């Protein structure tokens, strides 16, 4: 759990210091006051990126040159101090005030799962949104995956830059393709295993939230068929070689795991075509709860759960089922406009009031 948080010049926060206990943190306030910004700052300490913007410059308070987010995270009887500094075109990450050389060293030190209203677009959004979902969640669980993905993206960028130069050099491309294929095999294997595990964990929670026996499933779509590791690598190299002329012509890498996708199903029907908004919400919540338990199975520590304006869209019975599905050891941040939106049912809690970029504690105790 996160015990301390310092925010400076992040979004509409100028300078804020907060201390949190375990249990539920109710973040209350009217719209556009900074509730989501607070959750976004906590998420940034987990993923080193925002869920709402790909550009860190958007996160810097107007008129300032950089933002700072510092957090103290309690893990396995130790406290880890994290610090992230964002400025135009640069990102600085520190653990115990020591700069880390690689993003993969930082990601996962503070495990956070976020559910926000925009998540409902997951099923009908472009494939890159679903890839980002998989990559972000998997990166929290596997530093090997994080590092492999970063290396693959670097090789892909180098390949595309070369293709844009209007040169032809099959030997050079062959070397790049060999290196890239090695990374892609690992990425595809881990993505497929992650999705299978996610569905396995999410299924019982979907049944509990929806109160029906609908079956969840998914299909991972990639550009080579399933086979053993070495055969998959050779299939990647052969396909990329066949596409080389097209790549030269279009000046970009036209096939690869950077174009993979996944389809989610309810009773073998694609969710984006057949599911209601209520069913989509229940599927996503079940997946987030599943992620909480997946991380615990892997690390023996529960992640922090951020629920941004979620309970206002659920009826009272589903709110109760959602809380019941979450162990009391999970630290939960819930943003809402008022406290009446949820019955905490005997959980410890703190209530925070957000107004125009300021935040202060109202009360705490046991519900």
N, C-alpha and C positions, 0 to 999 in steps of 0.2 A: 504494500500500500504506500501511498505518498503521504508523508507526514508534514512536509514544509514545502511551500511554493513561493518563489519571488518572481514577480513579473515587472519588467521595466520597458516602457515604450512599445508595448505589443498591442496592436489594434487600438482600442480606445482606453487601454490601461496605461497610466503614466508611471506609477510606482506603487506596487501592492505587495504586501507580505502576509502570508496566510499560514496557519497551522491546522492540520486536519487530524481527526481521530479515525478509528476504524468505523465500520458501519456505513450508514446512508448519509450522504451530504446532499441536502435539498438546496438547490440554487434557485432562488425566487426572484422575480422581477418582471416588469413589463417588457414588451417587445423592444428590440434595438437598444438595450441598456448594457449588454456585454455578457449575458449568460453563456451564449455559444462561444464567445471569445475565450472565456475562462477554460471551458472544456477543450477548446482547440489548443491552448497553451500546454495543457497536460498531455494531450495527444502528441504534440510536437516533441516532447521529451521521450516519447516512445519510438516514433517513426522518423524524426528529423524532417518532417514535412507537414504541411497543412492538408486537411481533407477538402478544403474549399478553394485553394489556389496553388498553382505550380511555381509561383514566383514569390520568393521570400520578401521582396520589396513591398508586396501588398500587405504584409503583416506589420510593417513598421509604422508606428504612430505618426500621424501627419506632422510634418515639420522636423522630424528627428532623423538621425542618420543610421541608427541600428536599434535592434531590440535585444533584450536579454531575458532568458527564462532559466531559472535555477530551481532545482527540486532535490529534496532529500527523500530517498525511497528506502523503506524498511524491507529487507529481504533476508531470510534465513539467519535471524539474530544479528544481522549487521546492517549498517546504514550506508547507502551508496549516495554520494553527492554528484549530481549531474548538472551540467551547464551548457546551454546552447546560445550562441550569439549569431544573429543574422543581420547582414548588411547587404548593400547593393552588390550582387554578384559573388558574395562570399558567405561561407558558413563555417563557424568555429565550434567544435564540440569538445567538451572536457569531462573527464571523470576524476573526481578528487583533485580538481584544479590542474590536472595533467592533460594536455592536448592529445586527443586520439588521432592517429594517422588515417584510420579507415572508418567510414560510416558503419561498416559491419561490426566494429568493436563497440559501438554506442547503442545501436538498435537492439532492443530486447532487454536492456538493463532495467528498464521500466516498462513492463508489459501492460498495454492498455487496449481494451476493446471498446469501440465506439458504435453506437446506433444513433443515426440522425435521420430526419425526414427524407433527405436526398437519397438515402439508401434504397428507397422504394423504386428508384430508377434503374437499379442494377440489372433487372431482367430484360428491359427493353432498350437499354442504352447501347452505345457502340461497344464492340468487343474489347477495346482498350480499357473500358471501365471495369469489365469483369477481370481482365488480366491484372489491372492495378489492385483490385480487391484481393485476388489470390496472392500476388506478390507481396503486398503489405502484410497480410496476415501470416503468410509462410515465413517472411523475413524475421518476424518476432520469435519464431520457434527454431529457426535454423540459421546460424551464422554462416554455415557452409553455403546454404542457398543464397543468402544475401551477397556474399563475396562472389559466388559464381555468376549471379545475375548482373552484378556491377561489371564484372570482367566481360561478360557476353555483350552488354550494352556498349562497352568501350570498343570492342572488336567490330560490332555492327556499325558504330559511328565511323570508325576508320575505313571500313569497307565502302560505306555510302559516300564518304568524302572522296575516296579514290575514284568511284564511278562517276562522280560529278566533274572530274577533270578531263573527260573526253579522251582518256587513254585506254589502251588495251594491253593488259599484261596478265595472261592466264597463269603464269607461274606465281606471281605475287598474290593473285586472288586465290590460287590453290592453297598457299600457305595460310592465308587468313581463314579460308573455309575449313581447313583442317583444325585450326585452333578453335574456331567458333563452334564447330560440330561437337567437339569434346564438351564444351560448356552446355550446349543445347540438350545433349543427352541427359545430363544431370538435372537440368531445369525441367524437362518434360517428365522425367521419372518422379521427381519430387512433387510437381504439380498434380500429377495423376494420383499419387498416394495421398496427398493432402485432401483432395476432393473426396476420395473414397472414405477417408476417416471423418471428414466433416459431415457427410451425409449420415454415416453410422451414428455419430453423436447427436446430430440434430433431429433425427427421426422421432425418438421418444418424446422430446420436448415439443415438437410440432403437434404430436397427438395430444399432449397435455394442454397446450395452449388452444388448439382448435376444437378439441373434444370430438375428434372423428378418427377413422382408421385409414385416411388417405396416405398413400406411400410416396415418400420423397425419393428422387433419384437424380442423377446427372450424367451427362456425356461430355467428355473432354475431347475437343476437336483439334488435332494437330496435323502437320503436313506429311508425316510418314506413319505407316502402320505400326502397330505394336509388335515388338520382337525383342530379342536379347540386346544387351547394351552395344556390343560390337556391330551387330547387324543393323541396329538403328543408326549408328554413326555412319556406316557405309551407305545406307539408304539416304541419309541427309546429304552426303557428299555427291552421290549420283544425281539426286534431284536438283541440287544447286548447280551442278555442272551443266545439266540440261537447260536450266533457266539462265545461263550466263549471257547468252546473246540478248535475251529480253532485258536482263539487268543492265547491260551496256546501253541498250537503246533508251530505257526509261530512267537511267542514272540513279537507280536505287535497288536495294535488295528486296526482291519481290516475294520470296518465301522464307519462312523461318518461324521460330517459336515466338517471335515478336508479333506474329499475326494469329496466334492460337486463340481459341475461344472455348466457352463451356455453355451448355444448355441445361437448365434445371427443369425438372418435370414433377408434376403431381399426377399420380396414377397414369404415368406414361404420356401425359399431355404437357406440352411446353407451357411453363408458367406464364411467360409473357403473352401468350395468346388466350389461355383459358382461365387463368386464376383471377379471382376478384381482388380488389384492393385489400380487403380484410385478410384473404388467404395469403397474399404477398407479404403483408405485414407480419403474419404469424410465421411464415417460412423464414423471413429475415431474422426475426427475434429468436427463433429456434436455432438458426445458424450461429447467431452471436452467443447464445447460451452454450451451444456446442463448443464454440471456440474457447470459452471460459474453461470448460472442463477438459478440452484437449491440452491447453496450456498447463493446467494443473497436473494432468497425467504425465506430461513431459518433464515439468520442472518441480513438481510437488509444491508449487506456490500458485495462489490464485492471482490472476491479473486484476487490474482496476477496470471497472465497467462504467462507461459514460453513456447515459441515456438522455439524449437531447430532445426535449419536447415530445417524448414518446407516449407518456401515460395519458395525455389529453385525448389521444386518438383511440384509446382502448376502453372498453366498458369495464365496470368495477370487477366483474368476475375474472376477466383476463388479466387485469392488473394483479389480482391476488395470485393467480396461477403463475404469472411471471416471477413474482417475488418468491413464491414457494419453490420454484425451480432453481433458485440461486442460493447457494450456501451462505449462512450468515457471516462466514469469514471473508466474503467478497466485499471490498470497499466499492460502493456505488455512488456515483454522482448523477443526480437527477435534476434537470432543469425544468422549471414549470412557472406558470404565472401566479399560482397560489398553492397553499399547502393542502387544501382539501382534495386535490386531485388523486391522492394516494393514501391508503391505510397501511402504515408501516408494520403493523402486526407484531409488536414486541421487539422490533429491531432497535439497536442503538442508532442515534441520529444526531446530526447538527443541521441547523437551518441558517442559511446565509442570504442576505438581501443585497441585490445588485441594483445600482442606480447610477446611470451615466458614467460608467467606468470606475465606480468605487464599489467596494464590497465590505460588509461587516457582518459579524455573527449576531444572530438574534437569540438563539437558544439551542440547547442540546439536551440529550437524555435518552430515556428508553420509552418507546412508544407504548 
